[in-house]
Amino acid sequence: MATLTTEWIELLPVFGAAKIDFADSYLMQEQAPNLIAYALPAVFTLALIEFLLSHFGAHKTYEKEETIGSLLVGLGNLLVNILMKVVLIYAAIWIYNLLPWRMEMNWWTLIPCFILYDFCSYWSHRTSHFNRFFWATHVVHHSAEHYNLTVAFRQSWLQHFKTVFFIPVALMGFHPVIFLVASQLSTLYQFWVHTEAIGKLQPFFEKYFGTPSNHRVHHGSQEKYLDKNFGATLMIWDHLFGTFQYEEEQPVYGLTTPIENKTNPFSLNFQEYRDMLKDVKGSDGLRECLFFIFASPGKIYRHKLNKDQQVTPAKEIHSKATAIVLMIMLLLTQVVDAQPLPVPNGKNLLFFLQRTPDANTVVYELNFKEDGQLDPKAPVKGSWIRYEEQGRLKPLTTIEQKFAYGVKSKALGNEVYEIRLAAYQKLPMYLIKSENDQQYHIYIKDEGRNHLLKRVFVKVKGGSFWFPKVVYIDLITTNSETGIEMLKRIDL
């Protein structure tokens, strides 16, 4: 007992440290090593090596416009951090001086400080996914559709709003230098997890620490991966609070609604604020106004969808009788347009496209090389079925491939390809091998779910041959989880 008392007395000098004079803040900046600045050469070297491996190798993890956007966002964030450093140091000193239990600057206090910092980082990160105000400071990090080390640079210029989550750590009385070092160590640790070059590690490490595999899950847009693995360094918090998920199938990266401008750093940083302001201006009162600012992005999406459906006809049909209703709608469409729309089939058929007025069909099939292997550079090919010519299969012309019915493909790795129609590149589709039948299928994403694309119908009314007036596009899909057929209409 006497020994324990003696040890406790020896620890008492740790607390009750002297206050720090604001005039001596420059000394503290010298005491606090700028770990991030020291690490920058290694960070850029590793990113360059990964880029070269991607460029000359078969596994493509970089895309030009997106990489430029990441670098520009990162450069802006570096400038913001330089400007904010003095503010954060003064704030840390101010809180430290308020406390009666101030700790001396001892190296071992870094351990509990780092663990508490990581705990607060978990809740900061988790809140950023369920509160739109904070999501706006985080969405830029999730906007990348490719996963590589430069994604770590995509940090919001306004992320310092989230400093409020780390006030509890400062209130524990840790010396400001210790607090700042813990913050830098946490930031540096999160850099290396943004890569596909490292697979799964030893099971114990995968379970309890942040790894590339765990963080790939966090960036996945599939439903099972959404809002999972918020931990920065430790996965213990995700296990405790039920948000842990192992990496299983290949994640599909990016937002459930992909962004259009991948390069402009101002658009990447402030797009969500612009959308928020638009929603606030159109709100029906204070309650809905606050809802649009602070509710979760998922709830806001569903609220806006329901609101639109109250004003306009439903754009999506979900029911047990969907297949019957869908068939009736398609038959009525054919009758109204007075055009026969046969349903093609074939072993390699992925989906087909029909339009009115037109009696022909464009089919999209898997494109195999002479050796029977899927062509990785052009995995999907389009062709005409000319019903007016006894159903003859005819290749698309060069102009049709480039501007109308052709497709552009991009390998995402692990036998996953991004496919976009040349005439409507806003909609990404994904060529993925199904785990059920081990066959390739085309999927589109909607609210984080994969939907099997079966048919595209384009309603054209007026215009010219070169510039037809498209009224709407119908996507006939099947929910990969429930098997329910759906009709999604895109009004243009």
C-alpha positions in Angstrom: 0.0 0.0 0.0 2.9 2.3 0.9 4.5 1.6 -2.4 1.3 2.5 -4.4 1.0 5.7 -2.4 4.6 6.6 -3.1 4.1 5.9 -6.9 1.0 8.1 -6.9 2.9 10.9 -5.1 5.6 10.6 -7.8 3.0 11.1 -10.5 1.5 14.3 -8.9 4.2 16.6 -10.4 2.9 15.6 -13.8 -0.1 17.8 -13.0 -0.2 21.4 -12.0 2.2 22.5 -14.7 2.8 26.2 -15.1 0.7 28.2 -17.5 2.2 29.0 -20.9 2.7 32.7 -21.8 1.1 33.5 -25.2 4.3 35.5 -25.9 6.2 32.2 -25.8 4.0 30.5 -28.3 6.8 30.7 -30.9 8.9 28.6 -28.6 6.2 26.0 -28.5 6.1 25.9 -32.3 9.8 25.1 -32.2 9.3 22.4 -29.6 6.5 20.8 -31.6 8.1 19.0 -34.5 6.4 19.5 -37.8 6.1 15.8 -38.6 3.9 16.3 -41.7 6.5 18.7 -43.3 9.2 16.2 -42.6 7.2 13.4 -44.1 6.1 15.2 -47.3 9.1 14.0 -49.4 8.3 10.4 -48.5 4.6 11.0 -49.1 5.1 12.4 -52.6 7.7 9.7 -53.5 5.4 6.9 -52.5 2.5 8.5 -54.5 4.8 8.8 -57.5 5.9 5.2 -57.3 2.2 4.1 -57.1 1.3 6.3 -60.0 4.1 4.8 -62.2 3.1 1.3 -61.2 -0.5 2.0 -62.2 0.6 3.8 -65.5 2.8 1.0 -66.7 1.1 -1.9 -65.1 -2.2 -3.7 -65.7 -4.0 -2.5 -62.5 -5.1 1.0 -63.2 -5.8 3.0 -60.1 -5.2 6.6 -61.4 -7.3 8.8 -63.7 -5.9 12.0 -65.0 -8.6 14.5 -64.2 -9.3 13.0 -60.8 -5.6 13.0 -59.9 -5.2 16.6 -60.8 -8.2 17.4 -58.7 -6.7 15.5 -55.7 -3.4 17.4 -56.0 -5.1 20.8 -56.3 -7.3 20.1 -53.3 -4.3 18.9 -51.3 -2.3 22.0 -52.2 -5.2 24.3 -51.1 -5.5 22.3 -47.9 -1.8 22.7 -47.2 -2.1 26.5 -47.5 -5.2 26.5 -45.2 -3.3 24.4 -42.6 -0.4 26.9 -42.6 -2.8 29.7 -42.0 -4.7 27.8 -39.3 -1.6 26.5 -37.4 -1.2 29.7 -35.4 -4.9 29.9 -34.6 -4.9 26.2 -33.4 -1.8 26.7 -31.3 -3.2 29.8 -29.5 -6.5 28.0 -28.9 -4.7 25.0 -27.4 -2.7 27.3 -25.1 -5.8 29.1 -24.1 -7.6 25.9 -23.1 -4.5 24.6 -21.4 -4.2 27.7 -19.2 -7.8 27.4 -18.1 -7.3 24.0 -16.6 -6.1 23.4 -13.0 -4.9 19.9 -14.0 -2.3 20.9 -16.6 0.2 18.2 -17.5 3.9 18.6 -17.9 5.3 17.8 -21.3 6.3 14.2 -20.8 6.8 11.8 -23.7 4.6 9.0 -22.1 1.6 11.3 -22.0 1.5 11.0 -25.8 0.2 7.4 -25.5 -3.1 8.2 -23.7 -3.4 11.4 -25.6 -3.2 9.6 -29.0 -5.7 6.9 -27.9 -8.2 9.6 -26.8 -7.5 11.6 -29.9 -8.3 8.5 -32.0 -11.5 7.9 -30.1 -12.6 11.5 -30.8 -11.5 11.1 -34.4 -13.9 8.1 -34.7 -16.9 10.2 -33.6 -15.8 13.1 -35.7 -15.7 10.9 -38.7 -18.9 9.1 -37.9 -20.8 12.3 -37.4 -19.5 13.6 -40.7 -21.5 10.8 -42.4 -24.7 11.4 -40.6 -24.9 15.2 -40.4 -25.0 17.2 -43.6 -23.3 20.2 -42.1 -20.2 18.1 -41.3 -20.7 15.9 -44.4 -20.1 19.0 -46.4 -16.6 19.2 -44.8 -15.9 15.5 -45.7 -17.7 14.8 -49.0 -14.7 15.8 -51.1 -12.7 13.0 -49.6 -15.3 10.4 -50.8 -15.8 12.0 -54.3 -12.9 10.0 -55.9 -13.9 7.1 -58.0 -10.4 5.6 -58.0 -8.5 4.5 -54.8 -4.9 5.6 -54.5 -2.6 7.5 -52.3 -3.6 10.9 -53.7 -7.1 10.4 -52.2 -5.4 11.1 -48.9 -4.8 14.6 -50.2 -8.5 15.2 -50.8 -9.2 16.9 -47.4 -11.8 19.7 -47.2 -10.5 23.2 -46.9 -13.2 23.7 -44.2 -12.4 20.5 -42.2 -11.3 22.6 -39.3 -15.0 23.0 -38.3 -14.5 19.4 -37.0 -11.9 20.6 -34.4 -14.8 21.0 -32.0 -14.8 17.1 -31.7 -11.3 17.2 -30.3 -12.0 19.8 -27.5 -12.5 16.9 -25.0 -8.9 15.8 -25.6 -7.6 19.3 -24.9 -9.7 19.5 -21.8 -7.9 16.5 -20.4 -4.9 18.7 -19.7 -2.3 17.4 -22.1 0.5 19.8 -23.0 -0.3 21.6 -26.3 2.8 20.1 -27.9 1.7 16.6 -27.0 -1.8 17.4 -28.4 -0.4 18.7 -31.7 2.0 15.8 -32.1 -0.9 13.3 -31.6 -2.9 15.1 -34.3 0.0 14.9 -36.8 0.7 11.3 -36.1 -3.0 10.5 -36.7 -3.0 12.4 -40.0 0.2 10.6 -41.2 -1.1 7.2 -40.2 -4.1 7.7 -42.4 -2.0 8.3 -45.5 -0.8 4.8 -46.2 -4.3 3.2 -45.9 -5.4 4.9 -49.2 -4.0 2.3 -51.6 -4.9 -0.9 -53.5 -1.3 -1.9 -53.7 -1.4 -3.5 -50.3 -3.8 -6.5 -49.8 -5.1 -7.9 -46.6 -2.6 -8.1 -43.7 -2.3 -10.4 -40.7 -5.8 -11.1 -39.2 -5.1 -9.5 -35.8 -3.9 -6.4 -37.5 -6.9 -6.3 -39.9 -9.3 -6.7 -36.9 -7.9 -4.0 -34.6 -6.0 -1.5 -36.7 -6.8 0.7 -39.7 -5.5 -1.0 -42.8 -5.8 -0.4 -46.6 -8.3 -3.2 -46.7 -10.4 -1.8 -43.9 -10.3 1.7 -45.4 -11.2 0.5 -48.9 -14.4 -0.7 -47.3 -15.1 2.8 -45.9 -14.7 4.3 -49.4 -17.0 1.6 -51.0 -20.4 2.7 -52.2 -22.1 -0.7 -52.0 -24.9 -0.9 -49.4 -23.0 -3.3 -47.1 -20.0 -0.9 -47.1 -21.8 2.3 -46.6 -21.0 4.1 -43.3 -18.6 1.4 -42.1 -15.0 1.5 -40.6 -14.8 5.1 -39.3 -11.7 4.4 -37.2 -8.5 6.2 -38.1 -5.7 4.2 -36.4 -7.7 1.8 -34.3 -10.7 -0.4 -35.4 -11.6 -1.1 -31.7 -14.2 1.7 -31.8 -15.9 0.3 -34.8 -16.1 -3.1 -33.1 -17.5 -1.5 -29.9 -20.2 0.6 -31.7 -21.2 -1.8 -34.5 -19.7 -0.2 -37.6 -17.0 -2.7 -38.5 -17.0 -4.5 -41.8 -14.4 -6.7 -43.4 -13.6 -6.3 -47.1 -15.3 -8.9 -49.1 -16.1 -8.1 -52.7 -14.2 -5.4 -54.6 -15.5 -2.0 -53.4 -16.9 0.4 -56.0 -15.5 3.8 -55.0 -17.0 7.2 -55.1 -20.4 8.7 -54.1 -23.7 7.1 -54.8 -24.4 10.1 -57.0 -21.1 10.7 -58.9 -19.8 14.2 -59.4 -19.4 15.7 -62.8 -16.4 18.1 -62.3 -13.5 16.0 -61.1 -10.7 18.7 -61.4 -11.9 22.1 -60.1 -10.9 22.2 -56.4 -13.4 24.9 -55.7 -16.3 22.8 -57.1 -15.1 19.8 -55.2 -14.9 21.7 -51.9 -18.0 23.8 -52.1 -20.5 21.8 -54.2 -22.3 20.4 -51.2 -22.6 23.8 -49.7 -24.1 25.1 -52.9 -26.7 22.2 -52.9 -27.4 22.9 -49.3 -28.1 26.6 -49.9 -30.4 25.6 -52.8 -32.3 23.3 -50.6 -32.6 25.9 -47.8 -33.9 28.5 -50.2 -36.6 26.1 -51.4 -37.5 24.9 -47.9 -41.1 25.3 -46.5 -40.2 26.7 -43.2 -37.6 26.9 -40.4 -38.1 23.2 -39.5 -37.4 22.0 -43.0 -34.6 24.6 -43.3 -32.8 23.1 -40.3 -33.5 19.6 -41.6 -31.7 20.4 -44.8 -28.7 21.7 -42.9 -28.3 19.1 -40.1 -30.1 15.9 -41.1 -28.2 12.9 -42.5 -27.5 13.0 -46.3 -29.5 9.7 -46.7 -32.6 11.1 -44.9 -32.4 14.3 -46.9 -32.2 12.3 -50.2 -35.3 10.3 -49.3 -37.2 13.4 -48.1 -36.5 15.2 -51.4 -37.5 12.1 -53.4 -40.8 11.8 -51.5 -41.4 15.5 -51.8 -40.9 15.3 -55.6 -43.2 12.3 -55.9 -46.0 14.3 -54.2 -45.8 16.9 -56.9 -44.9 14.9 -60.0 -45.7 11.3 -61.0 -43.6 8.6 -59.4 -40.4 8.0 -61.3 -39.7 4.6 -59.8 -42.0 1.7 -59.2 -41.4 -0.7 -56.3 -43.9 -3.4 -55.6 -44.6 -7.1 -55.8 -46.5 -6.5 -59.0 -43.7 -4.5 -60.6 -43.0 -7.0 -63.3 -46.7 -6.9 -64.5 -47.0 -3.1 -64.3 -43.7 -2.7 -66.1 -44.8 -5.0 -68.9 -48.0 -3.1 -69.3 -46.2 0.2 -69.4 -43.8 -1.0 -72.0 -46.6 -2.4 -74.1 -48.5 0.8 -74.0 -45.3 2.7 -75.0 -45.0 0.5 -78.0 -48.6 0.9 -79.0 -48.5 4.7 -78.7 -45.3 5.0 -80.7 -46.5 2.4 -83.2 -43.1 0.8 -83.3 -42.3 -2.9 -82.8 -39.7 -3.3 -80.0 -38.5 -6.9 -80.0 -36.5 -8.3 -77.2 -33.1 -9.6 -78.3 -31.2 -12.4 -76.6 -27.8 -14.0 -76.8 -25.2 -15.7 -74.6 -23.0 -12.6 -74.4 -25.8 -10.0 -74.2 -25.4 -7.5 -71.4 -28.3 -5.0 -72.2 -29.9 -3.4 -75.1 -31.1 0.0 -76.2 -34.2 1.0 -78.1 -35.6 4.3 -79.1 -38.6 5.8 -80.8 -39.0 6.5 -83.6 -36.8 3.6 -84.7 -37.5 0.0 -85.6 -34.0 -1.2 -84.8 -32.1 -2.1 -81.6 -28.6 -1.5 -80.3 -27.3 -4.5 -78.4 -24.3 -4.3 -76.0 -22.3 -7.5 -75.6 -19.2 -8.8 -74.0 -16.2 -8.3 -76.3 -13.9 -11.3 -76.4 -10.5 -11.5 -78.1 -9.5 -14.4 -80.5 -8.1 -16.3 -77.5 -11.4 -16.3 -75.8 -10.3 -13.7 -73.1 -12.3 -10.6 -72.4 -10.7 -7.6 -74.1 -9.6 -5.4 -71.1 -9.3 -2.3 -73.3 -12.8 -2.6 -74.8 -14.8 -5.2 -72.7 -18.1 -4.1 -74.2 -19.1 -3.6 -77.8 -22.2 -2.3 -79.4 -23.9 -3.4 -82.6 -27.1 -2.8 -84.5 -29.8 -5.4 -85.0 -31.3 -4.2 -88.3 -34.8 -5.7 -88.2 -35.5 -3.9 -91.5 -32.7 -6.1 -93.0 -33.9 -9.5 -91.7 -32.4 -8.9 -88.3 -28.8 -8.6 -89.6 -26.2 -7.7 -87.0 -24.3 -4.6 -88.1 -21.4 -2.9 -86.4 -21.8 0.7 -85.2 -20.2 3.3 -87.5 -17.3 5.4 -86.2 -19.5 8.4 -85.7 -22.1 6.3 -83.9 -19.5 4.9 -81.6 -18.0 8.2 -80.8 -21.0 10.4 -80.4 -24.1 8.3 -80.1 -24.3 4.6 -79.2 -20.7 3.7 -78.4 -19.4 3.1 -74.9 -16.3 4.3 -73.1 -14.7 1.9 -70.7 -12.2 2.2 -67.9 -10.6 -0.7 -65.9 -11.0 -0.2 -62.2 -9.1 -3.4 -61.2 -10.1 -6.8 -59.9 -12.1 -7.5 -63.1 -14.3 -4.4 -62.6 -14.9 -1.9 -65.4 -16.6 1.5 -65.5 -18.8 1.8 -68.6 -20.3 5.1 -69.9 -22.5 5.7 -72.9 -20.9 8.1 -75.3 -24.1 10.1 -75.6 -24.8 10.3 -71.9 -21.6 10.1 -69.9 -23.2 11.4 -66.6 -24.4 7.9 -65.8 -21.6 5.5 -64.8 -22.3 1.8 -65.3 -20.2 -1.1 -63.9 -19.2 -4.3 -65.6 -18.8 -6.7 -62.7 -18.6 -10.5 -62.5 -21.4 -11.8 -60.4 -20.6 -14.1 -57.5 -23.8 -16.1 -58.2 -23.1 -17.3 -61.7 -19.5 -16.1 -62.3 -20.7 -14.2 -65.4 -20.3 -10.6 -66.3 -23.3 -8.3 -65.9 -23.8 -4.5 -66.2 -24.9 -2.7 -63.0 -25.9 0.8 -62.2 -25.9 2.2 -58.6 -28.8 3.8 -56.9 -28.7 4.7 -53.2 -25.7 2.5 -52.8 -27.4 -0.6 -54.2 -26.4 -2.5 -57.4 -29.1 -2.8 -60.0 -28.8 -5.2 -62.9 -29.3 -3.2 -66.1 -31.5 -5.1 -68.6 -32.8 -2.5 -71.1 -32.5 1.2 -72.0 -35.4 3.0 -73.7 -34.9 6.5 -75.2 -38.0 8.6 -76.0 -37.2 11.0 -78.9 -39.6 13.6 -80.0 -38.5 16.1 -82.7 -35.1 17.6 -83.3 -32.9 16.5 -86.2 -30.8 13.4 -87.1 -27.7 14.9 -85.5 -29.4 16.7 -82.6 -32.5 14.7 -81.7 -34.6 16.0 -78.9 -34.6 13.4 -76.1 -37.6 13.7 -73.8 -36.6 11.0 -71.3 -34.5 7.9 -70.8 -36.0 4.8 -69.1 -33.7 2.3 -67.4 -35.2 -1.1 -66.7 -33.2 -2.8 -64.0 -33.4 -5.5 -61.4 -32.4 -5.1 -57.8 -29.5 -7.5 -57.3 -30.6 -8.3 -53.7 -34.4 -8.6 -54.0 -34.9 -9.5 -57.7 -37.6 -6.8 -58.0 -37.7 -5.1 -61.4 -37.7 -1.3 -61.5 -38.2 1.4 -64.0 -36.1 4.5 -63.4 -36.9 7.5 -65.6 -34.4 10.3 -66.3 -36.2 13.4 -67.6 -34.1 15.5 -69.9 
